[in-house]
Amino acid sequence: MSFQAPPLLMPDDQGAVISAVAVTDPKTVGVLETGGPVVTPWIDKPAAALEA
């Protein structure tokens, strides 16, 4: 039996959405509800980010 790890990229280009909104409003907070690790190259764009 093999195990395949879930992808680390957020679906539907959601990271790009967070980046675009954060550029428009510097007080943006990114709230993640991922259930696992994800790649966050946008992490320095919003004022804060948290995992729910």
C-alpha positions as CSV (number, residue, x, y, z in Angstrom):
1,M,0.0,0.0,0.0
2,S,1.4,3.4,-0.9
3,F,0.7,6.8,0.6
4,Q,0.4,9.9,-1.5
5,A,0.9,13.2,0.3
6,P,-1.6,15.9,-0.5
7,P,-0.4,18.8,-2.7
8,L,1.2,21.7,-0.9
9,L,-0.2,24.4,-3.2
10,M,-3.5,26.0,-2.4
11,P,-6.3,25.2,-4.9
12,D,-7.7,27.7,-7.5
13,D,-4.8,30.1,-7.2
14,Q,-6.0,31.3,-3.8
15,G,-2.5,32.5,-2.9
16,A,-2.7,34.9,-5.8
17,V,-6.0,36.2,-4.5
18,I,-4.6,36.8,-1.1
19,S,-1.6,38.7,-2.6
20,A,-3.9,40.8,-4.8
21,V,-6.2,41.7,-2.0
22,A,-3.3,42.5,0.4
23,V,-1.8,44.9,-2.1
24,T,-5.1,46.7,-2.3
25,D,-5.7,46.8,1.4
26,P,-2.6,46.6,3.7
27,K,-4.8,45.6,6.7
28,T,-5.7,42.3,5.1
29,V,-5.5,39.2,7.3
30,G,-5.2,35.8,5.5
31,V,-7.1,33.1,7.4
32,L,-6.2,29.6,6.4
33,E,-8.3,26.5,7.0
34,T,-6.2,23.9,5.3
35,G,-6.0,20.8,7.5
36,G,-2.3,20.5,6.6
37,P,0.8,22.3,5.4
38,V,0.6,24.6,2.4
39,V,3.1,26.7,0.5
40,T,2.8,30.4,1.4
41,P,5.0,32.5,-0.9
42,W,2.5,35.4,-0.3
43,I,3.1,35.4,3.5
44,D,4.8,38.8,3.6
45,K,1.9,40.5,1.8
46,P,-1.0,40.6,4.3
47,A,-0.7,42.3,7.7
48,A,-1.2,38.9,9.3
49,A,-2.0,35.3,8.6
50,L,-3.4,32.6,10.8
51,E,-4.4,29.0,10.7
52,A,-8.0,28.4,11.8
